[in-house]
Amino acid sequence: MNKYSFKRLFWSYNFCAIPLSLLCGILSFFNIKAIYFNGAPAYGVKALIISILIPPIFGAVWAICNWIALTFGGLLYDNFLKLTSKSDKD
């Protein structure tokens, strides 16, 4: 009973973050805008690599949080529906 697939959430968040991340990475590669990592600005190849590595981390964190919340909330909702349907029959 897996209504909310972790894999689907993970890839959805990755594909959401990749375009903006690549744009920021390209801008920082050409010293137009800095990417801040651990509070320090980064430019050039280092910033481009950081911008490529950030989406999977972002996707994993959000997918884990949402998967837990949606699965637990769905479980509570299903149990609530079962309880209310039993009380309607009485």
Biopython code that builds the backbone (N, CA, C, O; Angstrom):
import numpy as np
from Bio.PDB.StructureBuilder import StructureBuilder

atoms = [
    (1, "MET", "N", (0.835, -1.187, 0.000)),
    (1, "MET", "CA", (0.000, 0.000, 0.000)),
    (1, "MET", "C", (0.881, 1.251, 0.000)),
    (1, "MET", "O", (0.905, 2.009, 0.970)),
    (2, "ASN", "N", (1.594, 1.450, -1.092)),
    (2, "ASN", "CA", (2.499, 2.581, -1.206)),
    (2, "ASN", "C", (1.901, 3.617, -2.150)),
    (2, "ASN", "O", (2.185, 3.619, -3.348)),
    (3, "LYS", "N", (1.071, 4.495, -1.597)),
    (3, "LYS", "CA", (0.428, 5.520, -2.413)),
    (3, "LYS", "C", (1.411, 6.595, -2.852)),
    (3, "LYS", "O", (1.293, 7.145, -3.947)),
    (4, "TYR", "N", (2.365, 6.887, -2.006)),
    (4, "TYR", "CA", (3.314, 7.962, -2.260)),
    (4, "TYR", "C", (4.703, 7.361, -2.425)),
    (4, "TYR", "O", (5.342, 6.985, -1.442)),
    (5, "SER", "N", (5.160, 7.271, -3.640)),
    (5, "SER", "CA", (6.441, 6.649, -3.937)),
    (5, "SER", "C", (7.584, 7.621, -3.634)),
    (5, "SER", "O", (7.590, 8.757, -4.108)),
    (6, "PHE", "N", (8.547, 7.159, -2.839)),
    (6, "PHE", "CA", (9.721, 7.976, -2.541)),
    (6, "PHE", "C", (10.474, 8.300, -3.828)),
    (6, "PHE", "O", (10.946, 9.422, -4.010)),
    (7, "LYS", "N", (10.583, 7.324, -4.710)),
    (7, "LYS", "CA", (11.309, 7.514, -5.968)),
    (7, "LYS", "C", (10.678, 8.640, -6.795)),
    (7, "LYS", "O", (11.387, 9.479, -7.350)),
    (8, "ARG", "N", (9.363, 8.652, -6.871)),
    (8, "ARG", "CA", (8.674, 9.685, -7.653)),
    (8, "ARG", "C", (8.862, 11.066, -7.022)),
    (8, "ARG", "O", (9.094, 12.047, -7.728)),
    (9, "LEU", "N", (8.762, 11.141, -5.701)),
    (9, "LEU", "CA", (8.981, 12.409, -5.013)),
    (9, "LEU", "C", (10.410, 12.894, -5.216)),
    (9, "LEU", "O", (10.630, 14.070, -5.507)),
    (10, "PHE", "N", (11.378, 12.007, -5.067)),
    (10, "PHE", "CA", (12.791, 12.363, -5.210)),
    (10, "PHE", "C", (13.073, 12.935, -6.593)),
    (10, "PHE", "O", (13.680, 13.998, -6.718)),
    (11, "TRP", "N", (12.632, 12.230, -7.629)),
    (11, "TRP", "CA", (12.914, 12.705, -8.984)),
    (11, "TRP", "C", (12.133, 13.966, -9.324)),
    (11, "TRP", "O", (12.621, 14.796, -10.091)),
    (12, "SER", "N", (10.951, 14.128, -8.783)),
    (12, "SER", "CA", (10.187, 15.357, -9.012)),
    (12, "SER", "C", (10.913, 16.560, -8.427)),
    (12, "SER", "O", (11.024, 17.597, -9.082)),
    (13, "TYR", "N", (11.404, 16.432, -7.213)),
    (13, "TYR", "CA", (12.147, 17.533, -6.601)),
    (13, "TYR", "C", (13.462, 17.802, -7.333)),
    (13, "TYR", "O", (13.863, 18.956, -7.480)),
    (14, "ASN", "N", (14.123, 16.762, -7.785)),
    (14, "ASN", "CA", (15.366, 16.970, -8.537)),
    (14, "ASN", "C", (15.118, 17.739, -9.821)),
    (14, "ASN", "O", (15.824, 18.704, -10.114)),
    (15, "PHE", "N", (14.121, 17.322, -10.588)),
    (15, "PHE", "CA", (13.847, 17.995, -11.849)),
    (15, "PHE", "C", (13.293, 19.400, -11.646)),
    (15, "PHE", "O", (13.371, 20.233, -12.549)),
    (16, "CYS", "N", (12.748, 19.662, -10.496)),
    (16, "CYS", "CA", (12.315, 21.022, -10.161)),
    (16, "CYS", "C", (13.522, 21.909, -9.856)),
    (16, "CYS", "O", (13.540, 23.076, -10.248)),
    (17, "ALA", "N", (14.517, 21.384, -9.171)),
    (17, "ALA", "CA", (15.663, 22.175, -8.725)),
    (17, "ALA", "C", (16.770, 22.282, -9.770)),
    (17, "ALA", "O", (17.552, 23.231, -9.728)),
    (18, "ILE", "N", (16.857, 21.355, -10.687)),
    (18, "ILE", "CA", (17.973, 21.326, -11.641)),
    (18, "ILE", "C", (18.052, 22.583, -12.525)),
    (18, "ILE", "O", (19.143, 23.136, -12.654)),
    (19, "PRO", "N", (16.971, 23.058, -13.133)),
    (19, "PRO", "CA", (17.122, 24.245, -14.003)),
    (19, "PRO", "C", (17.642, 25.480, -13.268)),
    (19, "PRO", "O", (18.539, 26.159, -13.767)),
    (20, "LEU", "N", (17.102, 25.772, -12.115)),
    (20, "LEU", "CA", (17.567, 26.931, -11.362)),
    (20, "LEU", "C", (19.002, 26.734, -10.884)),
    (20, "LEU", "O", (19.805, 27.666, -10.910)),
    (21, "SER", "N", (19.310, 25.543, -10.457)),
    (21, "SER", "CA", (20.656, 25.254, -9.989)),
    (21, "SER", "C", (21.678, 25.405, -11.115)),
    (21, "SER", "O", (22.747, 25.981, -10.910)),
    (22, "LEU", "N", (21.357, 24.894, -12.292)),
    (22, "LEU", "CA", (22.276, 25.034, -13.422)),
    (22, "LEU", "C", (22.426, 26.492, -13.853)),
    (22, "LEU", "O", (23.522, 26.923, -14.211)),
    (23, "LEU", "N", (21.341, 27.244, -13.821)),
    (23, "LEU", "CA", (21.420, 28.663, -14.148)),
    (23, "LEU", "C", (22.352, 29.386, -13.181)),
    (23, "LEU", "O", (23.213, 30.160, -13.600)),
    (24, "CYS", "N", (22.177, 29.133, -11.897)),
    (24, "CYS", "CA", (23.050, 29.750, -10.895)),
    (24, "CYS", "C", (24.494, 29.295, -11.071)),
    (24, "CYS", "O", (25.417, 30.092, -10.904)),
    (25, "GLY", "N", (24.699, 28.036, -11.404)),
    (25, "GLY", "CA", (26.044, 27.522, -11.624)),
    (25, "GLY", "C", (26.719, 28.165, -12.825)),
    (25, "GLY", "O", (27.907, 28.483, -12.771)),
    (26, "ILE", "N", (25.980, 28.358, -13.902)),
    (26, "ILE", "CA", (26.535, 29.003, -15.095)),
    (26, "ILE", "C", (26.859, 30.467, -14.802)),
    (26, "ILE", "O", (27.905, 30.968, -15.213)),
    (27, "LEU", "N", (25.963, 31.149, -14.095)),
    (27, "LEU", "CA", (26.225, 32.548, -13.734)),
    (27, "LEU", "C", (27.449, 32.674, -12.840)),
    (27, "LEU", "O", (28.234, 33.611, -12.990)),
    (28, "SER", "N", (27.616, 31.754, -11.927)),
    (28, "SER", "CA", (28.786, 31.811, -11.045)),
    (28, "SER", "C", (30.063, 31.395, -11.782)),
    (28, "SER", "O", (31.152, 31.852, -11.436)),
    (29, "PHE", "N", (29.937, 30.545, -12.782)),
    (29, "PHE", "CA", (31.094, 30.151, -13.581)),
    (29, "PHE", "C", (31.695, 31.360, -14.295)),
    (29, "PHE", "O", (32.912, 31.468, -14.441)),
    (30, "PHE", "N", (30.818, 32.269, -14.740)),
    (30, "PHE", "CA", (31.269, 33.478, -15.423)),
    (30, "PHE", "C", (31.405, 34.680, -14.479)),
    (30, "PHE", "O", (31.454, 35.823, -14.933)),
    (31, "ASN", "N", (31.465, 34.421, -13.169)),
    (31, "ASN", "CA", (31.664, 35.445, -12.132)),
    (31, "ASN", "C", (30.577, 36.532, -12.142)),
    (31, "ASN", "O", (30.856, 37.690, -11.830)),
    (32, "ILE", "N", (29.361, 36.166, -12.493)),
    (32, "ILE", "CA", (28.248, 37.112, -12.479)),
    (32, "ILE", "C", (27.540, 37.084, -11.132)),
    (32, "ILE", "O", (27.162, 38.130, -10.604)),
    (33, "LYS", "N", (27.361, 35.903, -10.582)),
    (33, "LYS", "CA", (26.672, 35.744, -9.304)),
    (33, "LYS", "C", (27.365, 34.633, -8.517)),
    (33, "LYS", "O", (27.724, 33.593, -9.070)),
    (34, "ALA", "N", (27.543, 34.866, -7.236)),
    (34, "ALA", "CA", (28.219, 33.879, -6.394)),
    (34, "ALA", "C", (27.239, 32.834, -5.887)),
    (34, "ALA", "O", (26.053, 33.107, -5.699)),
    (35, "ILE", "N", (27.751, 31.652, -5.674)),
    (35, "ILE", "CA", (27.013, 30.607, -4.976)),
    (35, "ILE", "C", (27.610, 30.527, -3.581)),
    (35, "ILE", "O", (28.820, 30.367, -3.422)),
    (36, "TYR", "N", (26.770, 30.638, -2.590)),
    (36, "TYR", "CA", (27.249, 30.599, -1.208)),
    (36, "TYR", "C", (27.132, 29.185, -0.680)),
    (36, "TYR", "O", (26.048, 28.604, -0.653)),
    (37, "PHE", "N", (28.260, 28.640, -0.261)),
    (37, "PHE", "CA", (28.310, 27.301, 0.303)),
    (37, "PHE", "C", (29.055, 27.392, 1.626)),
    (37, "PHE", "O", (30.218, 27.794, 1.669)),
    (38, "ASN", "N", (28.383, 27.018, 2.695)),
    (38, "ASN", "CA", (28.919, 27.154, 4.060)),
    (38, "ASN", "C", (29.278, 28.600, 4.389)),
    (38, "ASN", "O", (30.256, 28.864, 5.089)),
    (39, "GLY", "N", (28.486, 29.520, 3.883)),
    (39, "GLY", "CA", (28.676, 30.931, 4.191)),
    (39, "GLY", "C", (29.764, 31.619, 3.396)),
    (39, "GLY", "O", (29.973, 32.819, 3.576)),
    (40, "ALA", "N", (30.457, 30.922, 2.536)),
    (40, "ALA", "CA", (31.526, 31.519, 1.743)),
    (40, "ALA", "C", (31.112, 31.560, 0.271)),
    (40, "ALA", "O", (30.574, 30.580, -0.246)),
    (41, "PRO", "N", (31.356, 32.688, -0.412)),
    (41, "PRO", "CA", (31.009, 32.753, -1.835)),
    (41, "PRO", "C", (31.950, 31.885, -2.673)),
    (41, "PRO", "O", (33.144, 31.782, -2.393)),
    (42, "ALA", "N", (31.386, 31.273, -3.695)),
    (42, "ALA", "CA", (32.183, 30.437, -4.592)),
    (42, "ALA", "C", (31.930, 30.872, -6.030)),
    (42, "ALA", "O", (30.801, 31.195, -6.400)),
    (43, "TYR", "N", (32.974, 30.879, -6.824)),
    (43, "TYR", "CA", (32.904, 31.220, -8.240)),
    (43, "TYR", "C", (33.647, 30.170, -9.042)),
    (43, "TYR", "O", (34.391, 29.363, -8.486)),
    (44, "GLY", "N", (33.440, 30.185, -10.355)),
    (44, "GLY", "CA", (34.201, 29.336, -11.262)),
    (44, "GLY", "C", (33.754, 27.887, -11.263)),
    (44, "GLY", "O", (32.583, 27.580, -11.037)),
    (45, "VAL", "N", (34.699, 27.009, -11.520)),
    (45, "VAL", "CA", (34.416, 25.578, -11.638)),
    (45, "VAL", "C", (33.899, 25.015, -10.317)),
    (45, "VAL", "O", (33.006, 24.168, -10.301)),
    (46, "LYS", "N", (34.465, 25.491, -9.216)),
    (46, "LYS", "CA", (34.018, 25.025, -7.891)),
    (46, "LYS", "C", (32.526, 25.298, -7.698)),
    (46, "LYS", "O", (31.793, 24.432, -7.221)),
    (47, "ALA", "N", (32.082, 26.485, -8.062)),
    (47, "ALA", "CA", (30.669, 26.840, -7.912)),
    (47, "ALA", "C", (29.793, 26.017, -8.851)),
    (47, "ALA", "O", (28.691, 25.616, -8.478)),
    (48, "LEU", "N", (30.272, 25.767, -10.053)),
    (48, "LEU", "CA", (29.511, 24.950, -11.000)),
    (48, "LEU", "C", (29.333, 23.536, -10.471)),
    (48, "LEU", "O", (28.246, 22.967, -10.581)),
    (49, "ILE", "N", (30.373, 22.967, -9.905)),
    (49, "ILE", "CA", (30.290, 21.615, -9.333)),
    (49, "ILE", "C", (29.340, 21.608, -8.135)),
    (49, "ILE", "O", (28.541, 20.684, -7.982)),
    (50, "ILE", "N", (29.425, 22.623, -7.296)),
    (50, "ILE", "CA", (28.517, 22.714, -6.143)),
    (50, "ILE", "C", (27.075, 22.789, -6.622)),
    (50, "ILE", "O", (26.197, 22.130, -6.065)),
    (51, "SER", "N", (26.829, 23.593, -7.655)),
    (51, "SER", "CA", (25.461, 23.741, -8.154)),
    (51, "SER", "C", (24.922, 22.453, -8.763)),
    (51, "SER", "O", (23.709, 22.241, -8.776)),
    (52, "ILE", "N", (25.790, 21.602, -9.260)),
    (52, "ILE", "CA", (25.352, 20.319, -9.810)),
    (52, "ILE", "C", (25.077, 19.315, -8.690)),
    (52, "ILE", "O", (24.206, 18.457, -8.830)),
    (53, "LEU", "N", (25.809, 19.416, -7.586)),
    (53, "LEU", "CA", (25.644, 18.469, -6.480)),
    (53, "LEU", "C", (24.494, 18.826, -5.528)),
    (53, "LEU", "O", (24.034, 17.965, -4.778)),
    (54, "ILE", "N", (24.035, 20.048, -5.545)),
    (54, "ILE", "CA", (22.991, 20.481, -4.610)),
    (54, "ILE", "C", (21.611, 19.852, -4.900)),
    (54, "ILE", "O", (20.960, 19.427, -3.946)),
    (55, "PRO", "N", (21.129, 19.767, -6.145)),
    (55, "PRO", "CA", (19.782, 19.215, -6.370)),
    (55, "PRO", "C", (19.525, 17.818, -5.799)),
    (55, "PRO", "O", (18.451, 17.603, -5.238)),
    (56, "PRO", "N", (20.461, 16.845, -5.910)),
    (56, "PRO", "CA", (20.170, 15.542, -5.298)),
    (56, "PRO", "C", (20.035, 15.611, -3.775)),
    (56, "PRO", "O", (19.223, 14.896, -3.187)),
    (57, "ILE", "N", (20.825, 16.467, -3.146)),
    (57, "ILE", "CA", (20.707, 16.623, -1.692)),
    (57, "ILE", "C", (19.377, 17.267, -1.346)),
    (57, "ILE", "O", (18.662, 16.806, -0.456)),
    (58, "PHE", "N", (19.053, 18.334, -2.058)),
    (58, "PHE", "CA", (17.771, 19.017, -1.892)),
    (58, "PHE", "C", (16.611, 18.048, -2.121)),
    (58, "PHE", "O", (15.669, 17.993, -1.331)),
    (59, "GLY", "N", (16.694, 17.287, -3.212)),
    (59, "GLY", "CA", (15.636, 16.332, -3.539)),
    (59, "GLY", "C", (15.474, 15.251, -2.491)),
    (59, "GLY", "O", (14.351, 14.872, -2.158)),
    (60, "ALA", "N", (16.586, 14.748, -1.966)),
    (60, "ALA", "CA", (16.520, 13.692, -0.953)),
    (60, "ALA", "C", (15.893, 14.201, 0.340)),
    (60, "ALA", "O", (15.042, 13.531, 0.925)),
    (61, "VAL", "N", (16.308, 15.375, 0.784)),
    (61, "VAL", "CA", (15.770, 15.917, 2.035)),
    (61, "VAL", "C", (14.272, 16.165, 1.923)),
    (61, "VAL", "O", (13.509, 15.756, 2.799)),
    (62, "TRP", "N", (13.846, 16.828, 0.860)),
    (62, "TRP", "CA", (12.415, 17.115, 0.701)),
    (62, "TRP", "C", (11.598, 15.851, 0.453)),
    (62, "TRP", "O", (10.479, 15.727, 0.951)),
    (63, "ALA", "N", (12.149, 14.917, -0.311)),
    (63, "ALA", "CA", (11.425, 13.669, -0.576)),
    (63, "ALA", "C", (11.227, 12.872, 0.708)),
    (63, "ALA", "O", (10.147, 12.326, 0.936)),
    (64, "ILE", "N", (12.265, 12.799, 1.554)),
    (64, "ILE", "CA", (12.145, 12.077, 2.823)),
    (64, "ILE", "C", (11.083, 12.723, 3.708)),
    (64, "ILE", "O", (10.209, 12.040, 4.241)),
    (65, "CYS", "N", (11.165, 14.037, 3.857)),
    (65, "CYS", "CA", (10.193, 14.746, 4.705)),
    (65, "CYS", "C", (8.770, 14.572, 4.189)),
    (65, "CYS", "O", (7.860, 14.272, 4.962)),
    (66, "ASN", "N", (8.575, 14.758, 2.893)),
    (66, "ASN", "CA", (7.235, 14.639, 2.327)),
    (66, "ASN", "C", (6.730, 13.207, 2.325)),
    (66, "ASN", "O", (5.548, 12.971, 2.572)),
    (67, "TRP", "N", (7.598, 12.257, 2.054)),
    (67, "TRP", "CA", (7.172, 10.864, 2.053)),
    (67, "TRP", "C", (6.684, 10.457, 3.441)),
    (67, "TRP", "O", (5.648, 9.805, 3.569)),
    (68, "ILE", "N", (7.426, 10.838, 4.477)),
    (68, "ILE", "CA", (7.015, 10.514, 5.849)),
    (68, "ILE", "C", (5.685, 11.181, 6.181)),
    (68, "ILE", "O", (4.776, 10.536, 6.704)),
    (69, "ALA", "N", (5.572, 12.478, 5.876)),
    (69, "ALA", "CA", (4.342, 13.212, 6.199)),
    (69, "ALA", "C", (3.147, 12.667, 5.429)),
    (69, "ALA", "O", (2.077, 12.479, 6.009)),
    (70, "LEU", "N", (3.306, 12.412, 4.144)),
    (70, "LEU", "CA", (2.185, 11.933, 3.337)),
    (70, "LEU", "C", (1.778, 10.512, 3.709)),
    (70, "LEU", "O", (0.589, 10.195, 3.750)),
    (71, "THR", "N", (2.748, 9.666, 3.975)),
    (71, "THR", "CA", (2.438, 8.292, 4.353)),
    (71, "THR", "C", (1.732, 8.248, 5.703)),
    (71, "THR", "O", (0.731, 7.549, 5.857)),
    (72, "PHE", "N", (2.244, 8.986, 6.677)),
    (72, "PHE", "CA", (1.622, 9.012, 8.004)),
    (72, "PHE", "C", (0.249, 9.663, 7.945)),
    (72, "PHE", "O", (-0.702, 9.156, 8.539)),
    (73, "GLY", "N", (0.136, 10.781, 7.236)),
    (73, "GLY", "CA", (-1.156, 11.453, 7.090)),
    (73, "GLY", "C", (-2.166, 10.584, 6.359)),
    (73, "GLY", "O", (-3.341, 10.549, 6.726)),
    (74, "GLY", "N", (-1.714, 9.882, 5.325)),
    (74, "GLY", "CA", (-2.613, 8.981, 4.599)),
    (74, "GLY", "C", (-3.087, 7.826, 5.462)),
    (74, "GLY", "O", (-4.238, 7.402, 5.360)),
    (75, "LEU", "N", (-2.210, 7.318, 6.305)),
    (75, "LEU", "CA", (-2.568, 6.244, 7.227)),
    (75, "LEU", "C", (-3.627, 6.731, 8.224)),
    (75, "LEU", "O", (-4.619, 6.044, 8.467)),
    (76, "LEU", "N", (-3.414, 7.898, 8.785)),
    (76, "LEU", "CA", (-4.399, 8.460, 9.717)),
    (76, "LEU", "C", (-5.735, 8.717, 9.025)),
    (76, "LEU", "O", (-6.795, 8.441, 9.587)),
    (77, "TYR", "N", (-5.679, 9.240, 7.820)),
    (77, "TYR", "CA", (-6.904, 9.524, 7.068)),
    (77, "TYR", "C", (-7.669, 8.245, 6.752)),
    (77, "TYR", "O", (-8.889, 8.196, 6.909)),
    (78, "ASP", "N", (-6.953, 7.202, 6.306)),
    (78, "ASP", "CA", (-7.615, 5.929, 6.010)),
    (78, "ASP", "C", (-8.272, 5.344, 7.261)),
    (78, "ASP", "O", (-9.396, 4.845, 7.200)),
    (79, "ASN", "N", (-7.569, 5.407, 8.394)),
    (79, "ASN", "CA", (-8.149, 4.892, 9.639)),
    (79, "ASN", "C", (-9.345, 5.725, 10.081)),
    (79, "ASN", "O", (-10.320, 5.185, 10.603)),
    (80, "PHE", "N", (-9.276, 7.031, 9.877)),
    (80, "PHE", "CA", (-10.401, 7.905, 10.204)),
    (80, "PHE", "C", (-11.617, 7.567, 9.356)),
    (80, "PHE", "O", (-12.736, 7.529, 9.867)),
    (81, "LEU", "N", (-11.412, 7.320, 8.066)),
    (81, "LEU", "CA", (-12.521, 6.935, 7.193)),
    (81, "LEU", "C", (-13.140, 5.614, 7.607)),
    (81, "LEU", "O", (-14.359, 5.450, 7.555)),
    (82, "LYS", "N", (-12.293, 4.657, 8.024)),
    (82, "LYS", "CA", (-12.810, 3.373, 8.492)),
    (82, "LYS", "C", (-13.647, 3.556, 9.752)),
    (82, "LYS", "O", (-14.707, 2.944, 9.884)),
    (83, "LEU", "N", (-13.182, 4.391, 10.677)),
    (83, "LEU", "CA", (-13.924, 4.621, 11.913)),
    (83, "LEU", "C", (-15.255, 5.322, 11.652)),
    (83, "LEU", "O", (-16.272, 4.959, 12.242)),
    (84, "THR", "N", (-15.253, 6.313, 10.783)),
    (84, "THR", "CA", (-16.502, 7.030, 10.508)),
    (84, "THR", "C", (-17.476, 6.182, 9.720)),
    (84, "THR", "O", (-18.685, 6.320, 9.900)),
    (85, "SER", "N", (-16.995, 5.313, 8.856)),
    (85, "SER", "CA", (-17.921, 4.454, 8.121)),
    (85, "SER", "C", (-18.522, 3.402, 9.050)),
    (85, "SER", "O", (-19.673, 3.012, 8.852)),
    (86, "LYS", "N", (-17.795, 2.934, 10.045)),
    (86, "LYS", "CA", (-18.352, 1.984, 11.015)),
    (86, "LYS", "C", (-19.395, 2.656, 11.890)),
    (86, "LYS", "O", (-20.412, 2.052, 12.227)),
    (87, "SER", "N", (-19.142, 3.915, 12.259)),
    (87, "SER", "CA", (-20.094, 4.602, 13.139)),
    (87, "SER", "C", (-21.369, 4.961, 12.376)),
    (87, "SER", "O", (-22.426, 5.099, 12.991)),
    (88, "ASP", "N", (-21.296, 5.113, 11.060)),
    (88, "ASP", "CA", (-22.493, 5.395, 10.265)),
    (88, "ASP", "C", (-23.405, 4.167, 10.180)),
    (88, "ASP", "O", (-24.623, 4.307, 10.073)),
    (89, "LYS", "N", (-22.823, 2.970, 10.228)),
    (89, "LYS", "CA", (-23.597, 1.744, 10.120)),
    (89, "LYS", "C", (-24.334, 1.421, 11.412)),
    (89, "LYS", "O", (-25.356, 0.735, 11.387)),
    (90, "ASP", "N", (-23.822, 1.911, 12.549)),
    (90, "ASP", "CA", (-24.427, 1.616, 13.849)),
    (90, "ASP", "C", (-25.738, 2.351, 14.051)),
    (90, "ASP", "O", (-26.370, 2.207, 15.098)),
]
sb = StructureBuilder()
sb.init_structure("model")
sb.init_model(0)
sb.init_chain("A")
sb.init_seg("    ")
for serial, (resi, resn, name, xyz) in enumerate(atoms, 1):
    if name == "N":
        sb.init_residue(resn, " ", resi, " ")
    sb.init_atom(name, np.array(xyz, "f"), 0.0, 1.0, " ", f" {name:<3s}", serial, name[0])
structure = sb.get_structure()
